[in-house]
Amino acid sequence: MLSIKVALLSKTKAVQLPDLAHVAGALTTQVAHDFSPIWGVDATVTALPDHTKVPAGYWPIFLVDNLPPDEGGFH
């Protein structure tokens, strides 16, 4: 099974590392229960303290206050 590493990082002062860690754990559980059995892909979500240092091989998810015009998407 393919395994993906996801980094959850905050670029906002509104969300601190303890909250990120809590959400990362919940997302990892949800992936294991709801995503992996159907899609055959596993992922581990890890909260990281420094949004400027994403380890190689990780897919980053940044929490931000605002997006610049015409950039990306948000949920």
Residue, then its C-alpha position, 0 to 999 in steps of 0.5 A: m500500500l502506498s504511504i504518504k506523509v503529510a505535514l500540517l503547518s500553521k502560517t497564522k497566529a490563530v492556530q498553535l502547534p498543540d491544536l495542529a497536533h490534535v487535528a493531525g491525529a484526528l486526520t490520520t485516524q480518519v484516513a485509516h478508517d475512511f480513506s485507505p480501505i477504499w483508495g488503497v493509499d495510507a497517509t500519516v498527518t504530522a503537525l510540524p512547528d516551523h512552516t518554513k521547514v517542510p521535510a523532503g517527501y512530505w506533502p504540506i498543508f498550510l493553514v493561513d489567514n488569507l490567500p493571495p488573489d488567484e492562488g490555490g484553493f481553500h476548504 
